[in-house]
Amino acid sequence: MIFAALLPVSYGAPYPFGFAELLAIPRPFAEALVLAGLAALAARRDAVSLCCLMAAALLHPLMALADLESFLPSSAWKTALFLFCALAGA
């Protein structure tokens, strides 16, 4: 999902499908914030990723679900690892 930025904006045989609309609607801005959040998540910058996720959710909540489904397992894994280390050290 992180590599979605590398895909062309139109696809299909005669290019009937596409994304990145040209109108001034919040969906392209939410797409950009979701991709920025995924890039920040890949770079292990959780605070930046969470800020991008929140901004995308304010603009278009359905588009932010893509970032949320990547962010939550990552943060849950870190929280579980932190709790395990804290309990093992106690």
Contacts in CASP RR format, 6 or more apart in sequence:
PFRMAT RR
TARGET T0000
AUTHOR 0000-0000-0000
METHOD contacts of the structure
MODEL  1
MIFAALLPVSYGAPYPFGFAELLAIPRPFAEALVLAGLAALAARRDAVSL
CCLMAAALLHPLMALADLESFLPSSAWKTALFLFCALAGA
1 38 0 8 1.000
1 66 0 8 1.000
1 70 0 8 1.000
2 38 0 8 1.000
2 39 0 8 1.000
2 41 0 8 1.000
2 42 0 8 1.000
4 35 0 8 1.000
5 35 0 8 1.000
5 39 0 8 1.000
9 18 0 8 1.000
9 19 0 8 1.000
9 20 0 8 1.000
10 17 0 8 1.000
10 18 0 8 1.000
11 17 0 8 1.000
11 18 0 8 1.000
19 31 0 8 1.000
20 28 0 8 1.000
20 31 0 8 1.000
21 27 0 8 1.000
21 28 0 8 1.000
26 59 0 8 1.000
26 60 0 8 1.000
27 59 0 8 1.000
27 60 0 8 1.000
27 63 0 8 1.000
29 56 0 8 1.000
29 59 0 8 1.000
29 60 0 8 1.000
30 56 0 8 1.000
30 59 0 8 1.000
30 60 0 8 1.000
30 63 0 8 1.000
30 64 0 8 1.000
31 63 0 8 1.000
33 52 0 8 1.000
33 53 0 8 1.000
33 55 0 8 1.000
33 56 0 8 1.000
33 59 0 8 1.000
33 64 0 8 1.000
33 67 0 8 1.000
34 52 0 8 1.000
34 53 0 8 1.000
34 56 0 8 1.000
34 63 0 8 1.000
34 64 0 8 1.000
34 66 0 8 1.000
34 67 0 8 1.000
36 52 0 8 1.000
37 48 0 8 1.000
37 49 0 8 1.000
37 52 0 8 1.000
37 53 0 8 1.000
37 56 0 8 1.000
37 67 0 8 1.000
37 71 0 8 1.000
38 49 0 8 1.000
38 67 0 8 1.000
38 70 0 8 1.000
40 46 0 8 1.000
40 48 0 8 1.000
40 49 0 8 1.000
40 52 0 8 1.000
41 49 0 8 1.000
41 67 0 8 1.000
41 70 0 8 1.000
41 71 0 8 1.000
41 74 0 8 1.000
46 71 0 8 1.000
46 74 0 8 1.000
46 75 0 8 1.000
46 78 0 8 1.000
49 67 0 8 1.000
49 71 0 8 1.000
50 71 0 8 1.000
52 67 0 8 1.000
53 64 0 8 1.000
53 67 0 8 1.000
53 68 0 8 1.000
53 71 0 8 1.000
56 63 0 8 1.000
56 64 0 8 1.000
56 67 0 8 1.000
57 64 0 8 1.000
57 68 0 8 1.000
END
